[in-house]
Structures are given as C-alpha cells and as structure tokens.
Amino acid sequence: MENLKTVDQYDALKNEGKHIFLFSAAWCVDCRVIEPFMPEIEKKFPDFTFIHVDRDEFIDVCAANDVFGIPSFIGYDNGKELGRYVSRDRKTQEQIEEFIQSL
C-alpha cells in the first residue's frame, strides 16, 4: 500500500482512477489490527489502488473529509465518491471486504 505524500497527491489521486484511501495512525490499536490482512484485501480488489493516509500527518485532509474516527476508508472513482466506511469502531476483514464490494 502506497503512503500519501502530499495534499496535492490526494487531490490528484481521488480525481484520477479508482482509489480507496485508508485513514490510519501509528498509535491507533484498531488500525494495527487490520494491518495483517490488508495485503490480502488489496489482492482481492485489483480494480482499486489502496492509499494509506496518516491521520496525524494529514489532519486537514481528514477534517475536510469528515474523518474523525480511524481506521476509516473512502472510495473514489475519477473524482466521484463511491462510498465511505468512516467510524472509530474496530473493523473485521469481512466488514472491510463487504464495504468494498458495495462500491
């Protein structure tokens, strides 16, 4: 999973192609829980490029997208928001996959 480097990159990626942004932070216990199975999820959904957004580094991006709980996911297709799974609750692999399938 690629790490977001700049706000401009975020804007460019969400407007070009199919991306799922994972909002997370190093200190977030629930974010660490999903790390082991995220590579498997990425392989199951090759139509999407997954981008990690560090909540602490990109707090303005989080605020602009109403992401106040992590881990959270937002899917885009060429600038159109397809859906969001935004909450502070712990997420299972099955829940994340169901969200992506619904996009």
C-alpha positions in Angstrom: 0.0 0.0 0.0 1.4 3.4 -1.0 1.6 6.1 1.6 0.2 9.5 0.8 2.9 12.1 0.5 1.2 15.4 -0.2 -2.3 17.0 -0.2 -1.9 17.7 -3.9 -1.3 14.0 -4.4 -4.5 13.2 -2.6 -6.5 15.6 -4.8 -4.9 14.1 -7.9 -5.4 10.5 -7.0 -9.1 10.9 -5.9 -9.8 12.6 -9.3 -8.0 10.0 -11.5 -8.8 6.3 -11.4 -10.2 4.1 -8.7 -8.7 4.5 -5.2 -9.5 3.5 -1.7 -8.0 5.7 0.9 -7.3 4.1 4.3 -7.1 6.7 7.1 -5.0 5.5 9.9 -2.4 6.4 12.5 0.6 4.7 14.1 -0.8 5.0 17.6 -4.2 3.5 16.6 -4.6 0.0 18.1 -7.6 -0.8 15.8 -5.5 0.3 12.8 -2.8 -2.2 13.8 -5.4 -5.0 14.0 -6.3 -4.7 10.3 -2.7 -4.4 9.0 -2.0 -8.2 8.7 -4.9 -8.8 6.3 -4.8 -5.6 4.3 -2.4 -7.1 1.7 -4.9 -9.9 1.1 -7.8 -7.4 0.7 -5.7 -5.4 -1.8 -5.2 -8.6 -3.9 -8.9 -9.4 -3.9 -9.8 -5.9 -5.3 -7.2 -5.2 -8.0 -9.5 -2.6 -9.6 -8.6 -0.2 -6.8 -5.3 1.3 -5.7 -5.1 1.5 -2.0 -3.5 4.6 -0.4 -2.6 5.0 3.3 -3.3 8.4 4.7 -1.6 9.1 8.0 -4.2 10.9 10.2 -1.5 12.8 12.1 0.3 14.0 9.1 -2.8 14.9 7.1 -5.2 16.1 9.8 -6.6 18.8 7.4 -7.4 16.1 4.7 -9.2 14.1 7.5 -11.2 17.2 8.6 -12.1 18.2 5.1 -13.5 14.6 4.6 -15.2 14.4 7.9 -12.9 11.5 9.0 -12.9 11.8 12.8 -12.6 8.1 13.6 -10.0 5.7 12.4 -9.4 3.3 10.8 -11.7 4.6 8.0 -12.0 4.1 4.3 -13.2 6.3 1.4 -13.5 5.0 -2.1 -13.3 7.2 -5.2 -13.7 6.7 -9.0 -12.4 9.6 -11.1 -13.5 12.2 -8.6 -16.8 10.6 -7.6 -17.1 9.4 -4.1 -18.3 5.8 -4.3 -18.7 5.3 -0.6 -17.2 5.6 2.9 -16.7 3.4 5.9 -15.9 6.0 8.4 -16.1 5.2 12.1 -13.9 4.7 15.1 -15.0 1.1 15.5 -12.7 -1.9 15.1 -13.3 -3.4 11.7 -13.0 -7.1 10.6 -11.7 -8.3 7.3 -15.2 -9.4 6.3 -16.6 -5.9 7.1 -14.0 -4.2 5.0 -14.5 -6.6 2.1 -18.3 -6.1 2.3 -17.8 -2.4 2.1 -15.5 -2.6 -0.9 -17.9 -5.0 -2.7 -20.7 -2.5 -2.2 -18.8 0.3 -4.0 
